[in-house]
């Protein structure tokens, strides 16, 4: 009996097992890319299914998965690059106040607000009902009351977001019938193209449907009379009541000769007398390392600068001093060339690796390599010690001026042209705009630093510079490193670019730490370059070679500004009023000076850094003046950010440039001070 029961239990167990295997549990339905991949596999199943008896390699599936991961990464990077360009365009050309890390919710909210909708913080979106404006009283000569909107037709309303251009406006005016031209718009011929980039048509002729705007955003029904009047009062050139921005004028470097002597004291007095009459706030003087310590180490000659500062004191002007640790070419100082100290150049004859070096081994004597910041190769001193001794000597020599408060700021030169950057775009070596430049990391000290970083990372074979980064005048698409999906975004490329930019940050950190000790209680400033060409490409090649790791998927200015905030440093940003070269060259260079300045200024202001500006545009150029003024004092900034001061660089002494230049400069200074009604007075 027990045997029979055992057989029955065994039979039931077998049936249960067969049922379990014949009905597998339901599987999840593939979605998204997995569904597309499954469909593709099913379509080519006959071609990919191995014949019976054929074994599949165990690593094939894993390799395919790895390849698919890489393809997914590339697609995601491409998508992020497109999104970045879209956001950049909305910020630059649409004046949308999008945050640095905006998402689609921010974009939709900004577009909704621009269209006249109200968006609450919780996302609730609705459109308020417009309140009709009260009718205006009729004039005594007219029996019937006029349309209130037609009363406002002559007013120009500044609206950066609209895309109505000057050309289309003139074409529409010329094509309009005579009975509708009077009610269309009246144009002031004295206005600049920038002020005509956007207008609002306040009345539509019901007899003519040709110019009817299909979009309700720009229609007169969406804009009430108060908004029209407010826009009419905010025309270009009206700077009364705007924040006061102090203006400093940079004196020419040639007023001090190579023996540190003041060349022409009377000419300096005449220059300062003219500047004082323009109500400037102060002057900027470059103190050149190659002049003060030009002949022997530890031998500082300040006599010429002492004479100059005494004259400036007579006119009761503020003074900003630039400690220039780089050489000066012929552009800023005419025929005068200021090199590095002679004893430094003598050391460089025996040890050329103290200078920055490119891939071909060419040495750049514009400034010392950052690789020797901690190397005792300068007569027993390191590069950092040489800079600190110079700063300490200046502080002790002019202690009386610091005590009086005459010296308001000290600008520390940290690289090529006195800016925080590598000398990657050196014209004396052959670079021409808009070349991408070359990496400057091939002296032996920088190479040693790179090898240490590669060993720490665990990839010693990465201890090399890119071999496919082109030359000084290459374009990004001509190289394998900077082109779209190039090696700049590979594992090696990211390692190298991070190391390259970190050397720049470390150099600034070490110099500013000692500068804070030497000039305790004095405002320090650092100049940030304007590298705007190739800004609209994915790699930002020109910024990468200059030391700013700022491609479309990386914010290269945040770590630099975090460091400057640590040392309470003022950022002096170089404002670009116009790009060099023709319009075709600008388009070919994919340049975007407004986009780059927007990123730099907003990144600094987000960190509550003090920001100043510098420019050397022509004051008679009205459009350039407007661009600089609106950058210095943004009209639509809800936080009312503005520059702390502005430094104007003149090509030659002010008194040599004529009365017309003085009048233009005077109007520009008054606009910066917020004292002038219209910048048209400057032209």
C-alpha positions as CSV (number, residue, x, y, z in Angstrom):
1,X,0.0,0.0,0.0
2,X,2.8,2.4,0.8
3,X,4.5,1.6,-2.5
4,X,1.3,2.6,-4.4
5,X,1.0,5.9,-2.5
6,X,4.6,6.7,-3.3
7,X,4.0,6.1,-7.0
8,X,1.0,8.4,-6.9
9,X,2.9,11.2,-5.2
10,X,5.8,10.9,-7.7
11,X,3.3,11.1,-10.6
12,X,1.7,14.3,-9.1
13,X,5.1,15.9,-8.7
14,X,6.0,15.1,-12.3
15,X,2.8,16.7,-13.5
16,X,3.4,19.8,-11.4
17,X,6.9,20.2,-12.8
18,X,5.7,19.9,-16.4
19,X,3.0,22.5,-15.8
20,X,5.6,24.8,-14.3
21,X,7.9,24.6,-17.3
22,X,5.2,24.7,-19.8
23,X,3.8,28.0,-18.4
24,X,6.7,30.5,-17.7
25,X,5.9,33.7,-15.8
26,X,5.0,36.7,-18.0
27,X,7.9,38.9,-18.9
28,X,8.0,42.7,-18.9
29,X,7.3,44.2,-22.3
30,X,10.3,46.1,-23.6
31,X,9.9,49.9,-23.9
32,X,11.7,52.7,-25.6
33,X,15.1,51.8,-27.1
34,X,14.8,48.2,-25.9
35,X,11.6,47.7,-27.9
36,X,13.2,49.2,-31.0
37,X,16.2,46.9,-30.5
38,X,13.9,43.8,-30.0
39,X,12.1,44.7,-33.2
40,X,15.4,45.0,-35.1
41,X,16.6,41.7,-33.8
42,X,13.3,40.0,-34.8
43,X,13.6,41.5,-38.3
44,X,17.1,40.1,-38.9
45,X,16.6,37.0,-36.7
46,X,17.2,34.6,-39.6
47,X,20.5,36.4,-40.4
48,X,21.8,36.6,-36.9
49,X,20.6,33.3,-35.5
50,X,23.5,30.9,-35.5
51,X,22.9,27.5,-37.2
52,X,22.2,24.4,-35.1
53,X,25.3,23.1,-33.4
54,X,27.1,26.4,-33.6
55,X,28.3,27.9,-30.3
56,X,28.1,31.6,-29.6
57,X,31.2,33.3,-28.2
58,X,30.6,34.2,-24.5
59,X,31.9,37.8,-24.8
60,X,29.9,38.8,-27.9
61,X,26.9,40.0,-26.0
62,X,28.9,41.9,-23.5
63,X,30.9,43.7,-26.3
64,X,27.6,44.6,-28.0
65,X,26.3,46.0,-24.8
66,X,29.4,48.1,-24.3
67,X,29.2,49.5,-27.8
68,X,25.6,50.3,-27.3
69,X,26.5,52.2,-24.1
70,X,29.0,54.3,-26.0
71,X,26.5,55.0,-28.7
72,X,24.0,56.1,-26.1
73,X,26.6,58.4,-24.4
74,X,27.3,60.0,-27.8
75,X,23.6,60.5,-28.5
76,X,23.1,62.0,-25.0
77,X,26.1,64.4,-25.5
78,X,24.8,65.5,-28.8
79,X,21.4,66.1,-27.3
80,X,22.9,68.1,-24.5
81,X,24.9,70.2,-27.0
82,X,21.7,71.0,-28.9
83,X,19.9,72.0,-25.7
84,X,22.9,74.1,-24.6
85,X,22.8,76.0,-27.9
86,X,19.0,76.6,-27.6
87,X,19.3,77.9,-24.1
88,X,22.2,80.1,-25.1
89,X,20.2,81.6,-28.0
90,X,17.3,82.3,-25.7
91,X,19.5,84.0,-23.2
92,X,21.5,86.1,-25.7
93,X,19.0,87.0,-28.3
94,X,15.7,86.7,-26.4
95,X,16.9,88.2,-23.1
96,X,15.3,85.3,-21.1
97,X,16.6,85.2,-17.5
98,X,17.2,81.5,-17.5
99,X,19.5,80.1,-14.7
100,X,22.8,78.5,-15.6
101,X,21.4,74.9,-15.2
102,X,18.0,75.5,-16.7
103,X,15.7,72.6,-17.6
104,X,12.7,72.4,-19.8
105,X,10.4,73.6,-17.0
106,X,12.4,76.9,-16.8
107,X,12.2,77.3,-20.6
108,X,8.4,76.7,-20.7
109,X,7.8,79.0,-17.8
110,X,9.9,81.8,-19.4
111,X,8.1,81.4,-22.7
112,X,4.7,81.4,-21.0
113,X,5.6,84.6,-19.1
114,X,6.9,86.2,-22.3
115,X,3.5,85.4,-24.0
116,X,1.7,87.2,-21.2
117,X,0.8,84.3,-19.0
118,X,1.3,84.1,-15.2
119,X,3.3,81.1,-13.9
120,X,3.2,80.5,-10.1
121,X,6.1,78.8,-8.3
122,X,4.1,75.6,-8.0
123,X,3.7,75.5,-11.8
124,X,0.1,76.8,-12.0
125,X,-0.2,78.7,-15.3
126,X,-3.1,81.0,-16.2
127,X,-3.7,84.1,-18.2
128,X,-4.9,87.2,-16.4
129,X,-7.7,89.2,-18.1
130,X,-6.3,92.4,-19.4
131,X,-7.8,95.7,-18.1
132,X,-8.7,98.0,-20.9
133,X,-7.1,101.4,-20.7
134,X,-9.3,104.4,-19.9
135,X,-10.2,106.5,-23.0
136,X,-8.1,109.6,-23.4
137,X,-9.9,113.0,-23.6
138,X,-10.4,114.2,-27.1
139,X,-8.4,117.2,-28.4
140,X,-10.4,120.4,-28.7
141,X,-10.1,120.5,-32.5
142,X,-11.5,117.1,-33.0
143,X,-15.2,116.3,-32.5
144,X,-15.0,112.6,-32.2
145,X,-12.8,111.0,-29.5
146,X,-9.7,109.3,-31.1
147,X,-8.6,105.7,-30.5
148,X,-6.4,105.7,-27.4
149,X,-4.0,103.3,-28.9
150,X,-3.5,105.5,-32.0
151,X,-2.4,108.2,-29.6
152,X,0.5,106.1,-28.6
153,X,1.6,105.0,-32.1
154,X,4.6,107.4,-32.4
155,X,6.2,105.9,-29.3
156,X,8.9,103.3,-29.8
157,X,8.7,100.4,-27.3
158,X,12.0,98.6,-26.7
159,X,11.4,94.9,-26.9
160,X,14.5,92.7,-27.3
161,X,12.5,89.6,-27.9
162,X,10.8,90.7,-31.1
163,X,12.4,89.7,-34.4
164,X,11.2,92.6,-36.5
165,X,14.3,94.1,-38.1
166,X,15.1,97.4,-39.7
167,X,15.1,96.1,-43.2
168,X,11.7,94.4,-42.8
169,X,10.3,97.5,-41.2
170,X,11.4,99.7,-44.0
171,X,10.2,97.2,-46.7
172,X,6.8,97.1,-45.0
173,X,6.6,100.8,-44.7
174,X,7.4,101.3,-48.4
175,X,4.9,98.6,-49.5
176,X,2.0,99.9,-47.3
177,X,-0.7,101.9,-49.1
178,X,-0.9,105.6,-48.5
179,X,-4.0,105.4,-46.4
180,X,-2.4,103.1,-43.8
181,X,1.2,104.5,-43.6
182,X,0.2,107.3,-41.3
183,X,-1.3,104.9,-38.7
184,X,1.5,102.3,-39.0
185,X,4.6,103.7,-37.4
186,X,6.8,106.8,-37.4
187,X,10.5,106.1,-37.5
188,X,13.1,108.5,-36.1
189,X,16.1,108.6,-38.6
190,X,18.5,109.4,-35.7
191,X,17.9,106.0,-34.1
192,X,20.5,103.3,-34.4
193,X,19.8,99.9,-35.9
194,X,20.1,98.4,-32.4
195,X,17.2,100.5,-31.2
196,X,15.1,99.5,-34.2
197,X,15.7,95.8,-33.8
198,X,12.3,95.5,-32.1
199,X,9.2,97.7,-32.1
200,X,5.6,97.2,-31.3
201,X,3.0,98.3,-33.8
202,X,0.3,99.9,-31.7
203,X,-2.4,100.2,-34.3
204,X,-3.5,97.9,-37.2
205,X,-5.4,99.3,-40.2
206,X,-8.6,97.3,-40.5
207,X,-8.7,98.3,-44.2
208,X,-5.4,96.5,-44.9
209,X,-4.9,92.9,-43.7
210,X,-1.5,92.6,-45.3
211,X,0.4,93.5,-42.1
212,X,-1.9,91.8,-39.6
213,X,0.2,89.9,-37.1
214,X,-1.1,86.3,-36.7
215,X,0.5,86.0,-33.3
216,X,-1.4,87.5,-30.3
217,X,1.8,88.1,-28.4
218,X,2.8,91.3,-30.3
219,X,-0.7,92.5,-30.9
220,X,-2.0,95.7,-29.4
221,X,-4.7,93.8,-27.4
222,X,-1.9,92.2,-25.3
223,X,-0.2,95.5,-24.3
224,X,-1.9,98.1,-22.3
225,X,-1.2,101.8,-22.4
226,X,1.0,101.8,-19.2
227,X,3.3,99.2,-20.7
228,X,3.6,101.2,-23.9
229,X,4.4,104.4,-22.1
230,X,7.0,102.6,-19.9
231,X,8.7,101.1,-22.9
232,X,8.7,104.6,-24.6
233,X,10.6,106.0,-21.6
234,X,13.2,103.2,-21.7
235,X,14.7,104.0,-25.1
236,X,18.3,103.4,-26.0
237,X,20.6,106.1,-24.6
238,X,18.6,107.1,-21.6
239,X,20.9,106.5,-18.6
240,X,19.6,109.0,-16.1
241,X,19.1,107.4,-12.7
242,X,21.1,104.3,-13.6
243,X,23.7,103.0,-11.1
244,X,26.9,105.1,-10.8
245,X,29.8,103.2,-12.3
246,X,33.3,104.8,-11.6
247,X,35.5,105.3,-14.7
248,X,39.2,104.9,-14.7
249,X,41.6,105.8,-17.6
250,X,44.7,103.7,-18.2
251,X,47.8,105.8,-18.8
252,X,50.2,104.8,-21.6
253,X,53.0,102.5,-20.6
254,X,55.5,104.7,-22.5
255,X,55.5,107.4,-19.9
256,X,58.1,105.4,-18.0
257,X,61.3,104.4,-19.9
258,X,63.3,101.2,-19.4
259,X,65.5,102.9,-16.7
260,X,62.3,103.7,-14.7
261,X,62.4,107.4,-15.3
262,X,59.4,109.6,-16.0
263,X,59.8,110.7,-19.6
264,X,57.8,114.0,-19.7
265,X,56.3,115.2,-16.4
266,X,54.7,118.3,-18.1
267,X,52.9,116.1,-20.6
268,X,51.6,114.0,-17.8
269,X,50.3,117.0,-16.0
270,X,48.6,118.2,-19.2
271,X,47.1,114.7,-19.7
272,X,45.8,114.6,-16.1
273,X,44.4,118.1,-16.4
274,X,42.3,117.0,-19.4
275,X,41.1,113.9,-17.6
276,X,40.2,115.8,-14.4
277,X,38.0,118.0,-16.6
278,X,36.2,114.9,-17.8
279,X,35.3,114.1,-14.1
280,X,37.0,110.7,-14.2
281,X,37.3,108.8,-10.9
282,X,40.9,107.8,-11.3
283,X,43.7,106.4,-13.4
284,X,45.3,103.0,-13.9
285,X,49.1,102.6,-14.1
286,X,51.0,99.5,-15.1
287,X,54.1,98.8,-13.0
288,X,56.3,96.5,-15.2
289,X,58.4,93.8,-13.6
290,X,60.8,94.1,-16.6
291,X,61.5,97.8,-15.7
292,X,61.5,97.8,-11.9
293,X,63.7,94.6,-11.4
294,X,65.0,94.8,-15.0
295,X,68.7,94.5,-14.5
296,X,69.5,92.5,-11.3
297,X,67.6,90.3,-9.0
298,X,66.4,92.0,-5.8
299,X,67.4,95.4,-7.2
300,X,64.1,97.3,-7.4
301,X,64.0,100.8,-9.0
302,X,60.7,102.7,-8.3
303,X,61.9,106.3,-8.8
304,X,59.9,106.9,-12.0
305,X,56.7,105.6,-10.6
306,X,57.2,107.6,-7.4
307,X,57.4,110.8,-9.5
308,X,54.3,109.8,-11.5
309,X,52.3,109.0,-8.4
310,X,53.2,112.3,-6.8
311,X,51.8,114.1,-9.9
312,X,48.6,112.0,-9.7
313,X,48.3,112.9,-6.0
314,X,48.3,116.6,-7.0
315,X,45.1,116.2,-9.0
316,X,43.5,114.2,-6.2
317,X,42.7,111.2,-8.4
318,X,42.3,107.6,-7.3
319,X,45.0,105.2,-8.4
320,X,44.8,101.6,-9.5
321,X,48.1,99.8,-10.0
322,X,48.7,96.8,-12.3
323,X,51.6,94.6,-11.3
324,X,52.6,93.3,-14.8
325,X,54.7,90.1,-14.8
326,X,54.5,89.7,-18.6
327,X,56.2,91.4,-21.5
328,X,54.6,94.2,-23.5
329,X,54.7,94.4,-27.2
330,X,54.3,97.4,-29.5
331,X,50.5,97.6,-29.4
332,X,49.9,99.3,-26.1
333,X,53.2,101.3,-25.8
334,X,53.8,102.3,-29.4
335,X,57.4,101.6,-30.4
336,X,58.4,100.7,-26.9
337,X,58.8,97.1,-26.1
338,X,59.0,96.0,-22.4
339,X,60.5,92.5,-22.0
340,X,60.9,90.4,-19.0
341,X,63.9,91.3,-16.7
342,X,67.2,91.0,-18.4
343,X,68.5,88.6,-15.8
344,X,65.5,86.3,-16.4
345,X,66.3,86.3,-20.2
346,X,69.9,85.4,-19.3
347,X,68.7,82.4,-17.3
348,X,66.5,81.5,-20.2
349,X,69.4,81.2,-22.5
350,X,70.8,78.3,-20.5
351,X,67.5,76.9,-19.4
352,X,64.8,77.5,-22.0
353,X,62.3,75.4,-20.1
354,X,61.5,78.3,-17.8
355,X,59.3,79.6,-20.6
356,X,56.0,78.2,-22.0
357,X,56.6,75.8,-24.9
358,X,54.3,74.5,-27.6
359,X,54.1,71.1,-29.3
360,X,56.8,72.1,-31.9
361,X,59.2,73.2,-29.1
362,X,58.9,76.9,-29.7
363,X,59.5,79.0,-26.6
364,X,57.3,81.9,-25.6
365,X,59.1,84.5,-23.6
366,X,55.9,86.5,-22.9
367,X,55.8,85.2,-19.3
368,X,57.3,82.5,-17.1
369,X,56.0,78.9,-17.3
370,X,53.8,77.9,-14.4
371,X,55.8,74.7,-14.2
372,X,58.5,76.6,-12.3
373,X,56.2,78.0,-9.6
374,X,57.9,75.7,-7.1
375,X,61.2,75.1,-8.8
376,X,64.3,77.0,-7.6
377,X,65.7,77.9,-11.0
378,X,65.7,81.7,-10.8
379,X,68.9,82.5,-8.9
380,X,67.8,80.3,-6.0
381,X,64.2,81.4,-6.0
382,X,61.0,79.9,-7.3
383,X,58.7,81.6,-9.6
384,X,56.2,82.3,-6.8
385,X,58.9,83.7,-4.5
386,X,60.0,86.1,-7.3
387,X,56.4,87.4,-7.6
388,X,56.0,87.8,-3.9
389,X,59.3,89.7,-3.4
390,X,58.2,92.1,-6.1
391,X,54.8,92.7,-4.5
392,X,56.3,93.1,-1.1
393,X,58.8,95.7,-2.4
394,X,56.0,97.7,-3.9
395,X,54.0,97.6,-0.7
396,X,56.9,98.9,1.4
397,X,57.9,101.5,-1.1
398,X,54.5,103.2,-1.4
399,X,53.2,102.6,2.1
400,X,52.3,106.2,2.4
401,X,49.9,106.0,-0.5
402,X,48.2,103.0,1.0
403,X,47.8,104.8,4.3
404,X,46.3,107.8,2.5
405,X,43.8,105.6,0.7
406,X,45.0,106.9,-2.7
407,X,45.6,103.4,-4.1
408,X,42.1,101.9,-4.4
409,X,43.0,98.5,-6.0
410,X,45.9,96.3,-7.0
411,X,45.6,94.2,-10.2
412,X,47.8,91.1,-10.2
413,X,49.1,89.9,-13.5
414,X,48.7,86.1,-13.7
415,X,49.5,85.2,-17.3
416,X,49.8,86.3,-20.9
417,X,48.8,90.0,-21.5
418,X,48.3,90.2,-17.7
419,X,45.2,88.0,-17.9
420,X,44.6,84.7,-16.3
421,X,45.3,82.5,-19.3
422,X,48.0,80.5,-21.1
423,X,49.9,82.3,-23.9
424,X,48.2,80.1,-26.4
425,X,47.2,82.9,-28.9
426,X,50.6,84.6,-29.4
427,X,50.8,86.8,-32.5
428,X,54.6,86.9,-32.4
429,X,54.7,83.1,-32.9
430,X,52.3,83.3,-35.8
431,X,48.8,83.1,-34.4
432,X,46.1,85.0,-36.2
433,X,42.4,85.4,-35.4
434,X,40.4,83.1,-35.4
435,X,42.9,80.3,-34.9
436,X,42.3,77.9,-32.1
437,X,45.8,78.3,-30.6
438,X,48.1,75.6,-29.2
439,X,48.5,74.0,-25.8
440,X,51.5,75.4,-23.8
441,X,52.6,72.5,-21.7
442,X,55.7,71.0,-23.3
443,X,58.5,72.5,-21.2
444,X,60.1,69.9,-19.0
445,X,58.6,71.2,-15.8
446,X,55.1,71.0,-17.1
447,X,55.7,67.6,-18.5
448,X,56.9,66.4,-15.1
449,X,53.7,67.7,-13.6
450,X,51.7,65.9,-16.2
451,X,53.5,62.6,-15.6
452,X,52.8,62.8,-11.9
453,X,49.1,63.5,-12.5
454,X,48.9,60.5,-14.9
455,X,50.6,58.2,-12.4
456,X,48.2,59.3,-9.7
457,X,45.3,58.6,-12.0
458,X,46.7,55.2,-12.7
459,X,47.3,55.7,-16.5
460,X,50.9,56.5,-17.0
461,X,50.5,56.3,-20.8
462,X,48.3,59.5,-20.6
463,X,51.4,61.5,-19.7
464,X,51.5,63.3,-23.1
465,X,49.9,66.2,-24.9
466,X,47.4,65.6,-27.7
467,X,49.0,64.7,-31.0
468,X,46.0,65.7,-33.1
469,X,45.2,69.2,-31.8
470,X,46.3,71.0,-34.9
471,X,48.4,74.2,-34.9
472,X,47.9,77.9,-34.0
473,X,45.7,78.8,-36.9
474,X,43.7,75.5,-37.3
475,X,39.9,75.4,-37.2
476,X,38.2,72.9,-34.8
477,X,36.8,70.8,-37.6
478,X,40.3,70.4,-39.1
479,X,41.6,68.5,-36.0
480,X,40.8,65.2,-34.5
481,X,40.9,66.6,-31.0
482,X,38.5,69.6,-31.2
483,X,36.0,68.4,-33.8
484,X,32.5,67.3,-32.9
485,X,32.7,64.1,-31.0
486,X,36.5,64.5,-31.0
487,X,39.1,63.3,-28.5
488,X,38.5,66.3,-26.3
489,X,35.5,64.4,-24.8
490,X,37.3,61.0,-24.6
491,X,38.5,59.6,-21.3
492,X,42.1,60.8,-22.1
493,X,40.8,64.2,-23.3
494,X,38.9,64.9,-20.2
495,X,41.8,63.9,-18.0
496,X,44.2,66.1,-20.0
497,X,42.0,69.2,-20.1
498,X,41.1,68.9,-16.4
499,X,44.9,68.7,-15.6
500,X,45.6,71.6,-17.9
501,X,43.0,73.9,-16.4
502,X,43.9,72.8,-12.9
503,X,47.5,74.0,-13.4
504,X,46.0,77.5,-14.2
505,X,43.9,77.4,-11.1
506,X,46.8,76.3,-8.9
507,X,49.0,79.1,-10.2
508,X,46.3,81.7,-9.4
509,X,45.8,80.2,-6.0
510,X,49.5,80.3,-5.0
511,X,50.1,83.9,-6.3
512,X,46.9,85.3,-4.8
513,X,47.6,83.7,-1.4
514,X,50.8,85.7,-1.2
515,X,49.3,88.8,-2.7
516,X,46.7,88.7,0.1
517,X,49.5,88.8,2.6
518,X,51.4,91.6,0.9
519,X,48.3,93.8,0.3
520,X,46.2,93.0,3.3
521,X,43.2,95.4,3.4
522,X,43.5,96.4,-0.3
523,X,41.2,95.3,-3.0
524,X,42.8,92.8,-5.4
525,X,41.7,92.3,-9.0
526,X,42.4,89.7,-11.6
527,X,41.7,90.1,-15.3
528,X,39.6,87.5,-17.1
529,X,40.1,87.2,-20.9
530,X,37.4,87.4,-23.5
531,X,37.8,84.3,-25.6
532,X,34.7,84.3,-27.7
533,X,35.7,82.8,-31.1
534,X,34.6,79.2,-31.6
535,X,32.2,79.7,-28.7
536,X,29.3,78.3,-30.6
537,X,31.0,75.0,-31.3
538,X,30.8,72.0,-29.0
539,X,34.4,72.0,-28.0
540,X,35.1,75.7,-27.4
541,X,38.6,75.0,-28.8
542,X,40.1,78.5,-28.2
543,X,39.0,78.5,-24.6
544,X,40.5,75.0,-24.0
545,X,43.9,76.0,-25.3
546,X,43.8,79.1,-23.1
547,X,43.2,77.0,-20.0
548,X,39.4,77.2,-19.5
549,X,37.8,73.8,-19.6
550,X,34.5,75.1,-20.9
551,X,33.0,72.9,-23.7
552,X,29.2,72.8,-24.0
553,X,28.9,70.0,-21.4
554,X,31.2,71.6,-18.9
555,X,31.3,74.9,-17.0
556,X,34.9,76.0,-17.1
557,X,34.5,79.3,-15.2
558,X,32.9,78.0,-12.0
559,X,36.1,76.5,-10.5
560,X,38.1,79.6,-11.4
561,X,35.5,81.9,-9.8
562,X,35.2,79.7,-6.7
563,X,38.9,80.2,-6.2
564,X,38.7,84.0,-6.7
565,X,35.9,84.1,-4.3
566,X,38.1,82.3,-1.7
567,X,40.6,85.2,-2.0
568,X,37.9,88.0,-2.2
569,X,39.2,89.1,-5.6
570,X,37.5,91.5,-8.0
571,X,37.1,90.1,-11.5
572,X,38.0,92.5,-14.3
573,X,36.5,91.2,-17.5
574,X,37.5,92.4,-20.9
575,X,34.4,93.7,-22.7
576,X,34.4,93.2,-26.5
577,X,32.5,96.0,-28.4
578,X,33.2,94.5,-31.8
579,X,34.9,91.4,-33.2
580,X,38.0,91.7,-35.3
581,X,37.9,90.9,-39.0
582,X,35.0,91.1,-41.4
583,X,31.5,89.8,-41.0
584,X,32.4,86.6,-43.0
585,X,35.4,85.9,-40.7
586,X,33.1,86.3,-37.7
587,X,30.6,83.9,-39.0
588,X,33.3,81.4,-40.0
589,X,34.8,81.6,-36.5
590,X,31.4,80.8,-34.8
591,X,32.2,83.6,-32.4
592,X,29.7,84.8,-29.7
593,X,31.1,87.6,-27.6
594,X,27.7,88.3,-26.0
595,X,27.2,84.7,-25.1
596,X,30.7,84.4,-23.5
597,X,30.3,87.6,-21.6
598,X,26.8,86.5,-20.4
599,X,28.3,83.3,-19.0
600,X,31.2,85.0,-17.3
601,X,29.3,87.9,-15.8
602,X,26.4,85.8,-14.6
603,X,28.7,83.0,-13.2
604,X,30.5,85.7,-11.2
605,X,27.4,87.5,-10.0
606,X,25.8,84.2,-9.0
607,X,28.8,83.8,-6.6
608,X,28.4,87.4,-5.4
609,X,31.8,88.4,-6.7
610,X,32.6,92.0,-7.5
611,X,32.9,92.4,-11.2
612,X,34.6,95.3,-13.1
613,X,35.0,95.8,-16.8
614,X,37.7,97.0,-19.3
615,X,37.5,98.1,-22.9
616,X,39.3,100.0,-25.6
617,X,36.5,100.8,-28.1
618,X,36.1,104.1,-30.0
619,X,33.8,106.5,-28.1
620,X,32.5,108.0,-31.4
621,X,31.0,104.5,-32.2
622,X,27.5,104.9,-30.8
623,X,26.6,101.2,-31.1
624,X,29.8,100.2,-29.3
625,X,29.0,102.6,-26.5
626,X,25.5,101.3,-26.2
627,X,26.7,97.7,-26.0
628,X,29.3,98.5,-23.3
629,X,26.9,100.6,-21.3
630,X,24.2,97.9,-21.3
631,X,26.7,95.3,-20.3
632,X,27.9,97.5,-17.5
633,X,24.4,98.2,-16.3
634,X,21.9,95.6,-17.6
635,X,18.5,97.1,-17.8
636,X,16.5,93.9,-17.3
637,X,18.5,92.4,-14.4
638,X,16.0,91.9,-11.6
639,X,18.9,91.9,-9.1
640,X,20.2,95.2,-10.5
641,X,23.7,93.9,-11.0
642,X,26.2,96.3,-12.4
643,X,30.0,96.7,-12.8
644,X,31.8,98.1,-9.8
645,X,34.1,100.2,-12.0
646,X,35.1,100.4,-15.7
647,X,38.6,100.9,-17.1
648,X,39.0,102.7,-20.4
649,X,42.1,102.1,-22.4
650,X,43.1,104.8,-24.9
651,X,45.3,104.2,-27.9
652,X,47.3,107.4,-27.3
653,X,47.3,110.2,-24.7
654,X,43.9,112.0,-24.4
655,X,45.2,115.5,-25.1
656,X,46.6,114.3,-28.5
657,X,43.2,113.0,-29.8
658,X,41.4,116.3,-30.4
659,X,38.3,118.1,-29.0
660,X,35.8,115.7,-30.7
661,X,37.3,112.7,-28.9
662,X,37.2,114.6,-25.6
663,X,33.5,115.4,-26.1
664,X,32.7,111.8,-27.0
665,X,34.6,110.5,-24.0
666,X,32.9,113.1,-21.7
667,X,29.4,111.9,-22.8
668,X,30.4,108.2,-22.3
669,X,31.7,109.0,-18.8
670,X,28.5,110.8,-17.9
671,X,26.5,107.9,-19.1
672,X,28.5,105.6,-16.9
673,X,27.8,107.9,-14.0
674,X,24.1,108.0,-14.8
675,X,24.1,111.7,-15.4
676,X,23.2,111.9,-19.1
677,X,19.8,111.8,-20.7
678,X,20.8,110.5,-24.1
679,X,24.0,108.9,-25.4
680,X,23.3,110.5,-28.7
681,X,25.2,113.5,-27.4
682,X,28.3,111.4,-27.8
683,X,28.0,111.2,-31.6
